[in-house]
Amino acid sequence: MKIGHYMRSAPPALALWVSLSMSGAPALAQGAQQSAPLDFARDALALKPGEFVWAPEIAPSGPVSIVVDLSTQRATIYRNGVRIGVTTVSTGKRGHETPSGVFSILAKDAHHRSSKYNNAKMPYTQKLTQDGVALHAGGLPGYPESHGCVHLPLALAQKLFTSTTYSTTVVISGRAGMKADEVFGGVLAPVNQSGKHDPHVPLAVGESYRWRPELAPEGPVAFILSVSDQRLVVMRNGVEIGRAKVAVDVGSLGTHVMTMVEAANGARQWVLVGVAGHADEANLPVSSDLLSLIHMPTGFQAQVAPLVVPGTTVLVTMARINKHTTGANLAVLTGAD
């Protein structure tokens, strides 16, 4: 069943939560020029060298964090604690291993050239260490081949360069060459803004929802609905403040992004966002038929309703909310230089 079957040109539907309460080819060896479809983020290991997924519309604002998984040669980008991108990377080869740890961006230079390696171009450099380890566009052969930096697809490096600040946290974890069955980190960021592990504790058997707004009293809000998990999670300023068990009356909705908009007359409407692979959905209204297929605890609905304002986003995904790490070797090393 596809979400487009529920799109109508009928009058605007009621606000989402009110309704709920009622019931790539490589270029220059530096990666693809355009994002792969958003749905590909569910299986990041299937991305080919140089491919990436970029969908910043999922969380238009909030703190950005980046998790680099040396084991799978993948990096995942989060904003407001929600995955907005995943990419193939190439990290340090033997003898020049990329260090693991928690870093902040120290300097940025869109036109940087190496002072150590024959004046080589390093576009969109974001420096992580004083001795020169950085994120930047570079070769992506499908295995570690850099001198310690994290190589990114050129198009993705440019987009990421304009999305980060000097307060952006970059976590590098795992071990190159170690077998891994999945990428460290799922839909939600596996670490908090300090780079420490954030477990996103699941609900207990008899617990229908959890609501802790005091964990992040203010900031941008994003909702994540996992059809697979039958869970709705609320993130604010990169922190999970709520989680609820929900019932979704369809087998599959695919992966889509919705946002709340306000018309000139003050009426509010949820519309679809045209993300990578779903550009044709841009601005299509979400009908009340679709909304009536999703049910949540009334107490939870009452708590989140005031947070739904124009600009609020909802990610609907078939992916599971959380992913398990691939073993002790993926533990984050804190306190690194």
Residue pairs with C-beta under 8 A, 6 or more apart in sequence:
1 250
1 251
1 252
1 253
2 253
2 254
3 253
3 254
3 256
3 272
3 281
3 290
3 316
4 281
4 284
6 286
6 287
6 289
6 290
7 272
7 284
7 285
7 286
7 287
8 285
8 287
8 289
9 285
10 285
10 287
12 263
12 267
12 268
12 269
12 285
13 19
13 269
13 270
13 285
13 286
13 287
13 288
13 291
14 288
14 291
15 260
15 268
15 270
15 305
15 308
16 258
16 260
16 270
16 286
16 291
16 308
16 314
17 301
17 304
17 305
17 308
18 305
19 288
19 291
19 292
20 291
20 294
20 295
20 296
20 301
21 296
21 298
21 301
21 302
21 305
22 292
23 292
23 295
24 31
24 32
24 33
24 34
24 36
24 48
24 50
24 51
24 52
25 32
25 33
26 32
26 49
26 50
26 140
27 33
27 154
28 154
29 50
29 139
29 140
29 141
30 50
30 137
30 138
30 139
30 140
30 151
30 153
30 154
31 50
31 51
31 52
31 87
31 88
31 137
31 140
31 152
31 153
31 154
31 155
31 156
32 50
32 51
32 52
32 153
32 155
33 155
34 155
34 276
35 52
35 53
35 54
35 55
35 155
35 156
35 276
35 277
36 47
36 51
36 52
36 53
36 276
36 277
37 53
37 276
37 277
37 278
38 53
38 55
38 255
38 257
38 275
38 276
38 277
38 278
39 254
39 255
39 277
40 46
40 47
40 51
40 53
40 277
41 53
41 55
41 83
41 85
41 86
41 255
41 319
42 255
42 317
42 318
42 319
44 53
44 72
44 74
44 76
44 86
44 182
44 183
45 72
45 74
45 182
45 183
47 53
47 74
47 86
47 87
47 88
48 88
48 142
49 88
49 90
49 140
49 141
49 142
50 88
50 140
50 153
51 87
51 88
51 153
52 85
52 86
52 87
52 88
52 152
52 153
52 155
52 156
53 85
53 86
53 87
53 276
54 77
54 84
54 85
54 87
54 156
54 159
54 276
55 84
55 85
55 257
55 275
55 276
56 79
56 84
56 85
56 159
56 163
57 84
57 257
57 259
57 273
57 274
57 275
57 313
58 79
58 82
58 83
58 84
58 222
58 257
58 275
58 313
58 315
59 78
59 79
59 80
59 81
59 82
59 84
59 220
59 222
59 235
59 313
60 79
60 220
60 311
60 313
61 79
61 80
61 220
62 79
62 80
62 81
62 219
62 220
62 222
62 235
62 237
62 238
63 79
63 80
63 81
63 167
63 168
63 193
63 237
63 238
64 77
64 78
64 79
64 163
64 164
64 165
64 168
65 77
65 78
65 81
65 168
65 169
65 170
65 171
65 189
65 191
65 193
65 195
65 238
66 75
66 76
66 77
66 78
66 135
66 160
66 164
66 168
66 169
66 170
66 171
67 75
67 76
67 78
67 170
67 171
67 173
67 184
67 185
67 189
67 190
67 191
68 74
68 75
68 89
68 91
68 98
68 150
68 170
68 171
68 172
68 173
69 75
69 76
69 173
69 174
69 180
69 183
69 184
69 185
69 330
70 91
70 98
70 100
70 144
70 172
70 173
70 174
70 175
70 176
70 178
71 174
71 175
71 176
71 177
71 178
71 179
71 180
71 184
71 326
71 329
71 330
72 174
72 180
72 182
72 183
72 184
73 88
73 89
73 90
73 91
73 142
73 143
73 144
73 176
74 86
74 87
74 88
74 89
74 183
75 86
75 87
75 89
75 150
75 152
76 83
76 85
76 86
76 87
76 183
76 184
76 185
77 83
77 84
77 85
77 86
77 87
77 160
77 163
78 84
78 185
78 188
78 189
78 238
79 163
79 238
80 219
80 220
80 221
80 222
80 235
80 236
80 237
80 238
81 188
81 189
81 222
81 235
81 238
81 239
81 240
82 187
82 188
82 189
82 222
82 224
82 235
82 315
83 185
83 186
83 187
83 188
83 189
85 156
85 159
85 160
86 183
87 152
87 153
87 156
88 140
88 142
88 153
89 140
89 150
89 151
89 152
90 138
90 139
90 140
90 141
90 142
90 143
90 144
90 145
90 146
90 150
90 151
91 97
91 98
91 144
91 146
91 148
91 149
91 150
91 151
91 172
91 176
92 98
92 144
92 146
92 147
92 148
92 149
92 176
93 144
93 145
93 146
93 147
94 144
96 146
96 147
96 148
97 144
97 148
97 176
98 133
98 144
98 146
98 148
98 149
98 150
98 172
98 176
99 129
99 133
99 148
99 172
99 336
100 172
100 173
100 174
100 175
100 332
100 333
100 336
101 171
101 172
101 332
101 333
101 334
101 335
101 336
101 337
102 169
102 170
102 171
102 191
102 194
102 195
102 196
102 332
102 333
102 334
102 335
102 336
103 128
103 129
103 169
103 170
103 171
103 172
103 195
103 336
104 128
104 166
104 167
104 168
104 169
104 170
105 126
105 127
105 128
105 164
105 165
105 166
105 167
105 168
105 170
106 127
106 128
106 129
106 130
106 166
107 125
107 126
107 127
108 125
108 126
108 127
108 161
108 164
108 166
109 125
109 127
110 123
110 124
110 125
110 158
110 161
111 123
112 121
112 122
112 123
112 125
112 134
112 136
113 119
113 120
113 121
113 122
114 120
114 121
114 122
116 132
116 147
117 147
122 134
122 136
122 137
122 138
122 149
123 136
123 137
123 154
123 157
123 158
124 135
124 136
124 137
124 152
124 154
124 157
124 158
124 160
124 161
125 134
125 135
125 136
126 134
126 135
126 136
126 160
126 161
126 164
127 133
127 134
128 134
128 135
128 170
129 337
130 337
132 148
132 149
133 148
133 149
133 150
134 149
134 150
135 149
135 150
135 152
135 157
135 160
135 170
136 149
136 150
136 151
136 152
136 157
137 151
137 152
137 153
137 154
137 157
137 158
138 146
138 149
138 151
138 152
139 145
139 146
139 151
140 151
140 152
140 153
144 176
144 177
145 151
150 172
152 160
169 191
169 193
169 194
169 195
171 191
171 195
171 332
173 184
173 330
173 331
173 332
173 333
174 180
174 184
174 326
174 329
174 330
175 329
178 326
178 327
178 329
180 326
180 327
180 330
181 326
182 323
182 324
182 326
183 323
184 190
184 323
184 325
184 326
184 330
185 323
186 319
186 320
186 321
186 322
186 323
187 224
187 226
187 315
187 317
187 319
187 320
187 321
187 322
188 198
188 200
188 224
188 233
188 235
188 240
188 321
188 322
189 198
189 238
190 197
190 198
190 323
190 325
191 197
191 198
191 332
192 198
192 238
192 239
193 238
195 332
195 334
196 332
196 334
197 331
197 332
198 240
200 233
200 240
200 321
200 322
202 243
202 322
203 209
203 210
203 231
203 243
203 244
203 245
208 244
208 245
208 297
208 299
208 300
209 242
209 243
209 244
209 245
209 296
209 297
209 299
209 300
210 242
210 243
210 244
211 241
211 242
211 300
211 303
212 241
212 242
213 236
213 241
213 242
213 303
215 236
215 239
215 240
215 241
216 236
216 237
216 238
216 239
216 241
218 236
218 237
219 236
219 237
219 238
220 236
220 237
220 311
221 234
221 235
221 236
221 307
221 312
222 234
222 235
222 236
222 312
222 313
222 314
222 315
223 232
223 233
223 234
223 235
223 304
223 312
223 313
223 314
223 315
224 232
224 233
224 235
224 314
224 315
224 317
224 321
225 231
225 232
225 246
225 248
225 294
225 314
225 315
225 316
225 317
226 232
226 233
226 317
226 318
226 319
226 320
226 321
227 248
227 250
227 252
227 253
227 316
227 317
227 318
228 317
228 318
228 319
228 320
229 320
229 321
230 245
230 246
230 247
230 248
231 243
231 244
231 245
231 246
231 321
232 243
232 244
232 246
232 296
232 300
233 240
233 242
233 243
233 321
234 240
234 241
234 242
234 243
234 304
234 307
235 241
236 307
242 300
242 303
242 304
244 296
244 297
244 300
245 296
245 297
246 294
246 295
246 296
247 294
247 295
247 296
248 293
248 294
249 293
249 294
249 295
250 293
252 318
253 316
253 318
254 316
254 318
255 278
255 315
255 316
255 317
255 318
255 319
256 272
256 273
256 275
256 278
256 281
256 315
256 316
257 272
257 273
257 275
257 278
257 313
257 314
257 315
257 316
258 270
258 271
258 272
258 273
258 286
258 313
258 314
258 316
259 270
259 271
259 273
259 311
259 312
259 313
259 314
260 268
260 269
260 270
260 308
260 309
260 310
260 311
260 312
260 313
261 268
261 269
261 270
261 271
261 310
262 268
262 269
262 310
263 269
268 310
269 285
269 286
270 285
270 286
270 291
270 314
271 283
271 284
271 285
271 286
272 278
272 281
272 282
272 283
272 284
272 285
272 286
273 281
273 282
273 313
274 280
274 281
274 282
274 283
325 331
